[in-house]
Amino acid sequence: MDQKQLSERLAAAAFAFRGYNVTNLGRSDELLARPDYGPVVKACLDEASEIVRKVAGRRCDLAERVRQRRETDLASYGDAIALIVAMEISQIRLLEEFHGVKYADARLAMGYSLGEITALAAGGVIGLHEALQIPLALADDCVELARDVTLGILFSRGNELPVDEIIRDCLLTNQEGCGVVGVSTYLSPNSALLMGQQDSLSRFHKRLSDTADERVYLRKNDKRWPPLHTPIVWEKCIADRCSQMMHQIPGGFREPKPPIFSLATGAVSYTDANTRELLRQWIDHPQQLWDAIYHTLTSGIETVIHVGPAPNIFPATYKRLRENVGAQVEAQIGTRTMARLVKRPWLSALLPERTALLRVLLVEHVILEDWLLEQELA
């Protein structure tokens, strides 16, 4: 897809910004090393480095980190936040300044976790300093909370997850006073990410397994993750402290352009006055990833442009859904009988009434850092 084609597709395109992951460099060093792109990328990284120095009171050189390909980890979570946001903003600037593709002309934007804050900055709602100030100020506490937190993916191989039961069993587990567990992300109708302190994730799973109508599986992750988007952050009053800080930050009084689908609310919710309220919800409300994916399919999105270093969760979710829908459709068309449908009851139940899911087979995807590096400039 060339520059002209990408520009022409913006009216039916969505930008998807990635969030924090265990790896966060992607191809940033290649963008920084290009003679044409390099100055723009370095300016963004230097600006973010200066914000880290002011907010966290320590030395930070993101450009040097990128040049040396030194990955971030939980101990350098603050650097990871600044790196991701800076590289996402730089990719949008490169797209506009060198290729004339205007971010504001897109139909929609959305961001997973930290990506939603970047979308606000890219859309002119807040500045880069404001986008980084609050997450950086609270980063150390998020890291401290992560010390005894386990992340797990909960999934079923049959029907949709029993969401009401999950919420209830989280609350019952938390009542025991031996650690807090909560949903962090609704990935799809049959899968979700949960985070739990101590052994609360295991106790929650046992409780759910005893009451659920069918088997529900839990696969634990061996990495440590800041427990954002869960009630675990209440322990250090992070949501309330975030709200207090937002009283004095500039900006937040214009609607984002393009409109932003908030994963905190599961809707296109931002107005010219509610940015602070939605960012507070963003801290401890689970991410409605599935709602965001489904919205792109029902609203006529034809192209999704994935922003950030090696974007992961959005591309992976679309890919998995495309494979499942493709297999389901092939089975139905090939046999014309329910007897030989692939065994995805949650999907077969949704397809007849949600035909928009079929559009996932037609949506094109652009990994922005790859696209930028593929372009030859005169």
N, C-alpha and C positions, 0 to 999 in steps of 0.2 A: 504494500500500500504506500503510494507516494504522498508527498506533501499536499498536492491538490486534492487527491482523493480523501485524505484525512480531514482537510478543511471542509469539504463538501458533506462529510458524514456527521459533522458536529451537532447538527440540529436533532439528530437521533442517536447521540452518543452520551455515555456516562463516564466520568472520571472516577476511578476507585483508588483510594489512597490506603497504603498498607500501614500496619502498626508494628509494635515491638515484636522481635523474634529472637531466637538464640543466635542467629547470624543476621548482620545488618549492613554489610558493606556492598554486596552485589557487585555491580560493575562501576562503582563510583570512581575507582582509581583510573579507569579508562576514560571516563568523561572528564576528569580533572586533567589528565595528561594530554588531551587534544588541544592543539594550539588555538583553535577557534572557540571551543566551549570552555576551556580551562579557566580563563579570567572570571567568567560568570559563576562557575562552580566554586572557585576559591573565594570569591566575594561572599557568597552565601555561607560557606563553611566558616570563614573568618568572623562574619557577623554573629553566627550562632556561638562560636567559641568565646567571643567577647561577652555575650549574654551569660554563658556558663560562668565566666570569671566574675561577673558582677553579682549574679544570684547566688552561686555556690561558694564564691570566695576562694577559688583554686585555679591553678593553671590549666588551660585546655587549648589544644591545637588540633582541631579536627582535620584540617588539611594535611598535616603531617601524619596523623593516624591513617588517613585514607591512602596517602602515598606509600606508606609502609605496609599497608594491608593488615593492620593490627585490629583484629575483631574486638568487638565489645563483649562484655559478659555482665552477669548480675552485679558484680562489684563496680563496674563502670556504667551502671544503668543511666546515670545522668548524661554521660557522653552519648550513649545510645539514643536517648530521647532527642538530643540536639542534632545528632548526625542524621537520623531518619527525617526529621522535619526539614532540616537544611537541604538535604538531597532532594526531597520531594518538591520543595519550593524552587530549587535550582532547575529541576527538570521542566517544571511549568514555564520558568523564564526562558530556558533554551528553546522550548517549543514555540513560544511567542516571538522572541527576538530574532531567531535564526530561520524560522520556518513559517512565520506568519499565521500560525494556528492559534486562535484566541480561546483561551480557557473559558472566558465568560460566555462564549457563544454555544457552549454545550447545553444539552437539555437538563443534565443532572450531575450531581457529585455525591459521593458517599465515602466514608472512611471507616475502616475498622480500628477501634480503640484509638490510639494516638492519631491515626489518620483523619479522624473527624476534626480534631483541632487544626491539623494542617489544612484541611478543606476550608475551614473558617478563615484562616490567614490567606490562602490563595484566592478566596472569594472576596477579599477586601473588608471583611467584618472586623477583624482584629489584626494588629501588626505582628511581625515575627517575634518581637520581644514579648508581647502579651501571650502569644501562643506558647512560648517556652517558659515564661516566668513561673507560672503556677505548677506545672508538672515537675520542673526542676527544683522548686522550693520544697516539694513534698517527696522527691525521689528517694532520699535517704530513709524516710519512714516506710515507704513502699518496699524497699529492699529489706529493711529489718523485719517487716511482716512476712516476707517471703521465706524466711529462714526455716519455718516449720510448716510450710504450705505445700501440698501435693496437688498437681493438676491431673485430672483424668477425663477421658472421653467416655461418656455414657451412651450406649446405643442399643437398638433392638434390631433383630434380623427379620422381624415380622411387621407388626403394625406400628403406628405412630407411638412415640413415647407418651406415657401418661403424665402430662405436665402438671396437672393439679396434684397428683400423688407425689410427684417429685418435690414440688414446693412444700407440701405438707410434711413430707419425711425429712426435708432439710430443717424445717422449724422444730420438729420433734427431736432431731439429733442435736440441734443447738441448745435445746432446753436442758440437755444432760450436763452442760457446763464443762465439757472436756474438749473444747475446740468448736469453731464455727465452720460450716460448709454452706456453699451457695452456688447457684448456676452462674457462670460467667458469660457463656455464649450459647444461644440456640442456633446450632449449625444447620439443621434440617429437621423435618418432622420426626425423624427417627434417630437423631443424634444431638448431643449437647456437651459442652465443656463445663466441668465443675471444678471448683477449688475448695480444699478443705484443710483446716489446721489439724495438727497431730494425727490421730487415726480416724478423724471424723468422716473422711471420705469412705473408708471401709465400713464403718458402722452404718452410715447412710445407705450404702449399697446393700448391706445385709437386710436392713429394715425394708427397703424397697423390694428386694427379691422375695421377702416373705409375704408381701401384700399384692404385688403386681400379678396380673392375669397371665402373663407370659414372661419368659426369661428376658432379663435386661442385663446387658454385659457392661463391665467397667474395665477400661484399659488405662493403667496409670502411666504418666510420663515421668522420666527420671530426672528432668531438669527442674530448676526452681524458677518460679514466675511471680512477679509482683501481683498481688491479688486484687487488682482493680476490677471494677464492675461486679463486685460481690460485697456482701455486708461485712466481710472481714475488715474492710477499711474503716468501719465504725470504731474499731478498737483504738485507733489513734486520732479519731475525730477528723479524718482527712476530708470527708465531704463538707463538714461544717467549716473547717479552716479554709478550704477552697472557696466556699461561698463568701467568707469574710474578706479574703484577698481580692475577690472580684469586685467588691464595692468600689475600689479605687483604680482599677485598670482602665485605661482609655479604650474607646471603641465599643463595639457591640450594638450600635444603633442604626444598622442598615441591614436589609435583607441580603443574604448571600446571592451572588450571581456567578455561576448557575445555582439554582435551588439545591439545598443539601438534604438528602435523606438521612435522618438521624438514626443511628443504630441504638441509641438510648431509648427513643420513643417508638421506633418502628414505623415512622411516618416522615413525610416532608413537613417539618414542624417549625423551622426557624422563621421568625418574623424580624421586624426592626426593633423589637424591644425585649425578646425573651432569651437572648443568648446566654445570659448569666444563669437563668433558671435551668436551661437545658444542659449546660456544662456541669451544673451541680448534679443533675440526674446521671450524667455521663460517668461520674466517679463511681457510683455504687449500683447502678442499674445494669442488668445483664444485656449483652449486645444481641440485638435482634438481626443476626446475619441473614437468616433465612427470609425474613420479611423484606430485607433489602434486595436480595437476589430475585425474589418473586416480583417485587415492584418493578424492577427493570424489565421483566418479561411481560408484565401487564401494561406497561406505559409506552411500549413501542421502541424500546432501546434496541438498536441494531449493532452498535459497536461499544465495547467497554475498553477504556484506555487505563491500564494498570500503572499507577505511579509509585515510585520509590525504588530503593535498592532491592533487587531480586524479590518482587512481590510474591506473596505466598498464599494467604488464606483465600482471597477472592478467586484467583485463577484455579486453585485446587478445588474449591467448592463448585464452581461452574463446570470444571472438567468432570468431576464425579457425577454431578447431576446430568450432564450431557451423556455420559456413558450409560447411566441407569435408564434415562428416558429412551435413548437409542435402542438399548436392549429390549426394553418393554415394548416399544413400537414394533421392532422387528419380530418379536415373538407373537404379537397380536396379528400383525399382517401376514406373517408366514404360516400360521396355523388356523387363524380365524376361530379359535376356540380357547376358552379360559383354561382348559386342562393343561396346556403346555406353556402357560405364562411363566416367565422367570419369577422366582419367588421373592417378590418385593410387594407384599400386600399394602404397605403404606403408600407406595407409588401408584399401584393400580387403583386404589381407592380415590386418589386425588385426580388422576388424569381425566376421567370422564367429565368432572365438574370444573376442572382447572386446565382447560385446553391450552392456556397460555404457557404451560410448562413445555409444550412442544416447541415453542420458539427458541428454547435453549440450543436446539440443533442448528439454528441459523445465525445466532449472534456471533459476530467476529470479535476477536480479542487482540489488543495491541499491548505488548510489554514495552512501556515507553522508553526505558533506558536502552533496550535492544534497538528499538526503532531509531532513536537519536544517533546511536553509534553506526547504524547502517547508512545514514544519509551522508552523501558527499557534497561538500559546499564548494562553490566556485572560488 
